[in-house]
Amino acid sequence: MTRTMKWAWFLGLIAAAPLRAAFEDPLWSARSAALGGAFTTIDDDPTGAFYNPAALASARPRGINFGYAKLFAGVDNVDLSLNQLAYVQPLPEGTTLSLGWGSVVAGGLMREDTVALGAAQRFENVPLIEVMSAGVSLRYLSQKYTLDAARSAGDPVFRDGAQRGVMALDVHAHVPEVDARLPGLSVGVSLRALNKPDVGVGNKVRLPTEAAFGLRYRWGRWSLPLDIVARDGELTPHVGIEGRLAQERVALRAGTDTHQAGAGLGYTHTLRKNLQLQVDYTFLWPLELENSSGSHRATIGVKF
């Protein structure tokens, strides 16, 4: 396929049946993908930098992870990949900083990057709920298109350039224990893109404000996270289940949203005291795309 034909196919795909909207959550890590994107209340994973830094302030983990995904394998002429890096660092006095970088690449045609910098604070002796965390994050969002001299370079869509970067403002909250009578129930809320930045290349396209409300119930070695995400007037449920076996060294996960369903495995190996290696793998099956053999996600990380 020539580069011109690739551009024609790619633009046609976007116009006819987009796989995802601009800067919509691509399910950043293998674990978040396995849980169907229900990550607003997950408090022990650096990937929370993309979802809810306030949850990280509740559990105050310290670690780093890196992920790679090959998306929609088996679909002719589709070359989509995802890279992700996340880090979380607790500070004194209940403060937690987080940093996430992620990139979705469509062959040599388009690249979408997200850099999320978050800060959150844990508060104790809060009336009625005792403990809660609140935080804020800034996301730098950029899109870059690689133009084809024979076709796309002359397209009026790119008359002002083929790259754009903007800042989005998000706020977050997390309650690790809603009620003493339900010690396993936690709640998280994230309001994303409050400033509705213009992410359009060539045309004005406002990124809609997105609201995510999450619940997570833990009993024994099992947990059930549930998110409801509101975007552009639509409500999307995300639900997952996670169990930890073999003295919590092995994790079993499954989850779904309205677009895809997934299942995954995780393994934690203790290298020495306060140093753990974590490896996660997830397979995702698209519910709205034919002729795909699914997406493969892998994440490796260290907690220290």
C-alpha positions in Angstrom: 0.0 0.0 0.0 1.4 3.4 -1.0 1.6 6.2 1.6 -1.2 8.1 -0.3 -3.4 5.0 -0.1 -2.6 4.7 3.6 -3.7 8.3 4.2 -6.9 7.7 2.3 -7.6 4.6 4.3 -6.7 6.3 7.6 -8.8 9.4 7.0 -11.7 7.3 5.8 -11.5 5.2 9.0 -11.7 8.3 11.2 -14.6 9.7 9.3 -16.6 6.5 9.1 -16.0 4.5 12.2 -13.5 6.0 14.6 -11.9 3.5 17.0 -11.7 6.1 19.7 -12.3 9.9 20.1 -9.4 12.3 20.5 -7.6 11.8 23.8 -10.2 9.3 25.0 -8.7 6.8 27.5 -6.9 4.1 25.4 -6.6 1.9 28.6 -3.1 2.8 29.5 -1.7 -0.3 31.1 -2.3 -4.0 31.0 -4.0 -3.9 34.4 -6.3 -1.1 33.5 -7.2 -2.8 30.2 -8.0 -6.1 32.0 -10.3 -4.2 34.4 -12.2 -2.6 31.5 -10.8 0.8 32.3 -12.4 0.8 35.8 -9.4 2.6 37.4 -10.8 5.7 39.2 -10.5 3.9 42.6 -7.3 1.9 42.0 -4.9 3.3 44.6 -1.8 1.0 44.4 -0.7 1.4 40.7 1.5 4.1 39.2 -0.9 4.1 36.2 -3.3 6.0 38.4 -1.4 9.1 37.3 -3.6 9.0 34.2 -6.8 8.3 36.1 -6.9 9.6 39.6 -3.8 10.9 41.4 -5.9 11.4 44.6 -6.3 7.6 44.9 -2.5 7.3 44.9 -2.4 9.7 47.8 -4.7 7.4 49.8 -2.4 4.3 49.6 0.8 6.2 48.9 2.7 3.6 46.8 6.1 4.3 45.3 7.0 2.8 42.0 7.3 3.0 38.2 6.0 1.0 35.3 6.3 0.8 31.6 3.7 -0.7 29.1 3.5 -1.6 25.5 0.4 -2.6 23.4 -0.2 -3.8 19.9 -3.7 -2.7 19.1 -6.2 -4.5 16.9 -3.9 -7.1 15.5 -5.1 -8.9 12.4 -7.0 -6.0 10.9 -5.6 -5.3 7.4 -3.4 -2.2 7.1 -3.9 -1.3 10.8 -0.6 -0.5 12.6 -1.6 1.0 16.0 0.6 0.8 19.0 0.7 2.3 22.5 3.5 3.1 24.9 3.1 4.2 28.5 5.3 5.2 31.4 4.1 6.1 34.9 5.8 7.0 38.2 4.4 7.9 41.6 6.4 9.4 44.5 5.0 9.9 48.0 6.3 13.0 49.9 6.2 13.9 53.6 3.0 15.3 55.2 0.6 13.1 53.0 1.5 14.6 49.7 1.9 12.4 46.6 3.3 13.4 43.2 2.6 11.4 40.0 3.8 11.5 36.4 2.5 9.7 33.4 3.5 9.7 29.7 1.6 7.8 27.0 1.7 7.7 23.3 -0.7 6.2 20.7 0.9 5.8 17.3 -0.8 5.0 14.0 2.0 3.7 11.8 3.9 6.7 10.3 0.7 8.7 10.0 -0.3 10.1 13.3 0.9 10.3 16.9 -1.1 11.3 20.0 0.9 12.0 23.2 -0.3 12.6 26.8 1.9 13.9 29.6 0.1 14.0 33.0 1.6 15.7 36.1 -0.4 15.2 39.2 -0.3 16.3 42.9 -2.6 15.1 45.6 -2.9 15.4 49.4 -4.3 13.0 52.0 -6.5 14.5 54.7 -7.3 12.8 58.0 -10.0 13.5 60.6 -12.4 14.7 58.0 -15.9 15.0 59.3 -18.2 12.0 58.5 -15.7 10.2 56.3 -12.5 10.4 58.5 -10.0 10.1 55.6 -10.0 11.4 52.0 -7.6 12.6 49.4 -7.9 15.4 46.8 -5.7 16.4 43.9 -5.2 18.1 40.7 -3.4 17.2 37.5 -2.3 19.0 34.4 -2.2 17.1 31.1 -0.2 18.2 28.1 -2.0 16.8 25.0 -0.4 16.8 21.6 -1.3 15.5 18.2 1.1 15.3 15.3 0.4 14.2 11.7 3.0 13.1 9.2 2.1 14.6 5.9 2.3 13.1 2.5 3.5 15.5 -0.2 1.3 13.9 -2.9 -1.9 14.2 -0.9 -2.2 15.3 2.7 0.3 18.2 2.6 -2.1 20.1 0.4 -5.1 19.3 2.5 -6.7 22.5 3.9 -7.2 20.7 7.2 -3.4 21.2 7.7 -3.1 24.7 6.4 -2.0 25.9 9.9 0.3 23.0 10.5 0.1 19.3 11.3 0.8 19.5 15.0 -1.0 20.9 18.1 -0.4 20.9 21.8 -2.6 22.1 24.6 -3.0 21.9 28.4 -6.0 20.2 30.1 -6.9 20.7 33.8 -8.3 17.9 35.9 -9.4 17.6 39.5 -9.8 14.4 41.6 -11.0 13.0 44.9 -10.8 9.7 46.6 -12.3 8.2 49.8 -10.6 4.9 50.8 -13.3 3.9 53.2 -16.8 5.3 52.8 -18.4 3.7 55.9 -17.0 1.7 58.7 -19.8 -0.8 58.2 -18.6 -1.4 54.7 -14.8 -1.4 55.2 -14.1 -2.7 51.7 -16.0 0.1 49.8 -14.0 3.0 48.3 -15.1 5.9 46.1 -13.3 8.0 43.5 -14.2 11.0 41.4 -12.3 12.6 38.5 -13.4 15.6 36.5 -11.1 15.9 33.4 -10.5 18.7 30.9 -12.4 21.3 32.9 -11.0 24.0 30.7 -12.2 22.3 27.5 -9.0 22.9 25.5 -9.1 23.2 21.7 -7.4 20.1 20.4 -8.3 20.5 16.8 -5.8 20.5 13.9 -7.1 22.8 11.2 -10.5 23.1 12.8 -11.6 24.1 16.3 -12.4 20.9 18.3 -13.1 21.4 22.0 -12.1 18.5 24.2 -15.3 17.8 26.3 -15.2 17.8 30.0 -15.3 14.2 31.2 -16.6 13.1 34.6 -15.7 9.6 36.0 -17.3 8.2 39.1 -15.9 5.0 40.6 -16.7 2.5 43.2 -14.5 -0.4 44.4 -15.5 -3.1 46.8 -12.9 -5.4 48.3 -13.5 -8.6 50.1 -10.7 -10.9 51.1 -8.4 -11.3 48.1 -11.0 -10.1 45.6 -12.0 -6.7 44.4 -14.7 -5.4 42.1 -14.1 -1.9 40.6 -16.9 -0.1 38.7 -16.7 3.2 36.9 -19.3 5.3 35.1 -17.8 7.8 32.7 -19.8 10.7 31.3 -18.5 12.3 28.1 -20.3 14.2 25.4 -23.7 13.4 26.9 -23.0 9.6 26.9 -22.6 7.3 30.0 -20.1 4.5 29.6 -19.9 1.7 32.2 -16.5 0.1 33.0 -16.5 -3.0 35.2 -13.8 -5.4 36.3 -12.9 -8.1 38.8 -9.5 -8.9 40.3 -8.4 -11.7 42.5 -5.0 -12.3 44.1 -3.8 -15.9 44.8 -0.7 -17.7 45.9 0.1 -15.3 48.7 -0.9 -12.4 46.5 1.9 -13.2 44.0 -0.6 -14.0 41.2 -3.4 -11.8 40.0 -6.4 -12.9 37.9 -8.3 -10.1 36.1 -11.3 -9.7 33.8 -13.3 -6.7 32.7 -15.3 -4.9 30.0 -16.8 -1.7 28.8 -19.1 -1.1 25.8 -16.2 -1.4 23.3 -14.1 -4.3 24.3 -13.7 -7.1 26.8 -10.5 -8.4 28.3 -8.8 -10.9 30.6 -5.3 -10.7 32.1 -2.7 -12.2 34.5 -0.3 -10.5 36.8 2.7 -11.8 38.7 4.6 -10.1 41.6 8.1 -11.2 42.5 9.8 -10.0 45.6 13.5 -9.2 44.8 14.3 -8.1 48.4 12.7 -6.2 51.2 10.6 -3.3 49.9 11.5 -4.1 46.3 9.0 -5.9 44.1 9.0 -6.7 40.3 5.5 -6.8 38.7 4.6 -8.1 35.3 1.1 -7.9 33.8 -0.4 -9.2 30.5 -3.8 -8.7 29.1 -5.6 -9.7 26.0 -8.5 -7.5 24.8 -11.2 -8.5 22.3 -13.0 -5.7 20.5 -16.8 -5.8 20.5 -17.3 -3.4 17.6 -14.6 -4.3 15.2 -14.6 -7.3 12.8 -11.6 -9.2 11.5 -9.4 -8.4 14.5 -7.5 -11.0 16.5 -7.6 -8.6 19.5 -5.1 -6.4 21.3 -2.1 -7.5 23.4 -1.0 -5.5 26.4 2.1 -6.0 28.5 3.3 -3.9 31.5 6.4 -4.3 33.7 7.0 -2.3 36.8 8.9 -2.0 40.1 7.6 -1.0 43.5 10.2 0.2 46.0 
